[in-house]
Amino acid sequence: MKIQRMRKTVKVEKEPVIYFNPITPGEVEYLAELQQLLKSKRRGDWDLAATIVGISRHSVEKAFLRVYSKNHPEAVNALKAVIENRRNLLNQ
């Protein structure tokens, strides 16, 4: 009798890396805020943020992760707006 073995490797989505090395306490706080936004993000939020900013989904995601990019503030504000809008709709 042949025993089937389960694969030991499971595809796990990697946690995104924010390209930012904080130095000051304000920067550490900003990095914590960005990480909290990533934890609050759900499927489809990048698409909604992309329509708000007016660039592609991939560009919004990369701009969010790259703090020194020119579209970073717009990407952060758009993702905040999407998450807040969802929370407001759920709490009504």
C-alpha positions in Angstrom: 0.0 0.0 0.0 1.4 3.4 -1.1 1.2 6.3 1.3 0.7 9.7 -0.2 2.7 12.4 1.5 1.7 16.0 1.8 4.0 18.5 0.3 5.9 20.3 3.0 6.2 23.5 1.0 3.2 25.8 1.0 3.0 28.9 -1.0 2.9 31.8 1.5 2.5 35.3 0.4 5.5 37.4 1.4 4.9 40.5 3.5 5.7 43.6 1.5 8.9 45.4 2.4 8.7 49.2 2.9 11.8 50.7 1.5 12.5 53.2 4.3 15.1 53.4 7.1 13.7 55.6 9.8 16.1 57.7 11.8 14.1 60.2 13.8 11.2 59.3 16.1 8.8 60.9 13.7 10.0 58.6 10.9 9.6 55.6 13.2 6.0 56.6 13.9 5.4 57.1 10.1 6.8 53.7 9.4 4.4 52.2 12.0 1.5 54.0 10.4 2.4 52.6 7.0 2.7 49.1 8.4 -0.7 49.5 10.1 -2.2 50.5 6.7 -0.8 47.4 5.1 -2.4 45.3 7.8 -5.8 47.0 7.3 -5.6 46.6 3.5 -7.9 44.1 1.9 -8.2 42.5 -1.5 -9.1 45.1 -4.1 -7.9 48.1 -2.2 -5.0 48.7 -4.5 -7.4 48.8 -7.5 -9.6 51.4 -5.8 -6.6 53.5 -4.7 -5.3 53.3 -8.3 -8.6 54.8 -9.6 -8.3 57.6 -7.1 -4.7 58.5 -7.9 -5.1 57.9 -11.6 -2.2 55.5 -12.2 -2.0 51.7 -12.5 -2.5 49.4 -9.6 1.1 48.2 -9.7 2.4 51.7 -9.7 0.3 52.7 -6.6 1.5 49.6 -4.7 5.1 50.4 -5.6 4.7 54.1 -4.8 3.3 53.2 -1.4 6.2 50.9 -0.6 8.9 53.3 -1.9 8.7 56.2 0.5 10.9 58.5 -1.5 9.0 58.1 -4.8 7.1 61.1 -6.2 3.7 59.4 -6.0 4.1 58.1 -2.4 2.0 60.8 -0.7 -0.9 60.3 -3.2 -0.7 56.5 -2.8 -0.8 56.8 1.0 -3.7 59.2 1.0 -5.7 57.2 -1.5 -5.2 53.9 0.5 -6.2 55.8 3.7 -9.3 57.0 2.0 -10.3 53.6 0.7 -9.8 52.0 4.2 -11.7 54.8 5.9 -14.5 54.6 3.4 -14.9 50.9 4.0 -14.9 51.3 7.8 -17.5 54.0 7.5 -19.7 51.8 5.3 -19.4 48.8 7.7 -20.2 50.9 10.8 -23.4 52.4 9.5 
